[in-house]
Amino acid sequence: MTRVEVLGQGNTFPLNFSIIAPFTETSFVEEVMIQKFGTNRLEPNELFCLLSTDPLIQSKFDGPELISGSLSNENYINQSVDF
């Protein structure tokens, strides 16, 4: 199975997210995000929920795994750490 990595960029919420994967998979995930939210600038917990529950995403990929960072914006107040 192809690994898709979604990276949040910034230290204030909502974050811009970049997708690292082959072109087809990247386009697919970006399109689902845009259709659902109208943007790729999201709260991390919204994106994690989408990746965990969206039937289109679930039909193509394993569930998401939080590798680093936090899904809570309280952890980012006055910090300069990327998600």
N, C-alpha and C positions, 0 to 999 in steps of 0.2 A: 504494500500500500504506500502511496506517496505521502510524504510528510509535508504538512503545511504549517508554517510558522507565522504567527500574527504578532507583530511588535508594536507596542504603544510608544509614542515618542512625545516627550515633554515632561513637565513636572507640575502642570496644572490641568485639572479636568474641565471639560472632556478632552480626550487625547486624540491626536491623529494616529491612525493605525496603518502600518505597512504590512504587506503580505509577501512572504518569501516562499516561493514554490515555483514549479514549472508554470509557464504562461497560462495554460488552460485552467489549472486549478486556482491560480491567482485571480483570474478573471471571474471564475465561478463564485468564489467567496466574496469578492468585491461587489459583484452584481447582487448577491443576496443581501449584503449589508446595505447597499444603496436602495434596494427595493423596500426593505424593512424600515430603515431610518432616514433615508434621503441624503445621507452623508457617510463618510468614513471617519468622522470626528465624533467619538462616542465615549460614554462612561465605560470603564473596563467591565463593570458588573453587567451592563446591558449587552456588551459583546459576548461575554462568557455565557450568559443565559441564551443568547441567540445560537451560539455554536453548540450548546448543550441540548437545545430543544427543537431547532428548526428541522423539519422533516427532510428538506432538500439537502442540507448539510449532513444530517445523520445518515442519509442514504449513500453518501459518497465517502465519508471520513469517519474515523473513530472519534470518540468524544474528546473534548478539549482537556488539556493538562496545563495548569498554572506552573510555569517553571521558575519565574522570579517575579518580584513585585507584589502588589496587593490589589485587590479588587475594591478597596475602600478608599475614598478620597480623603478621609480623616488622616490617613497615614502619610499624605503628601503635602499637607498644609505646612508652608514655610520650609520645604525641603527642595533640594535640587537634584533629585534622583529620578532617573527615567523609570517608567513602568517595566 
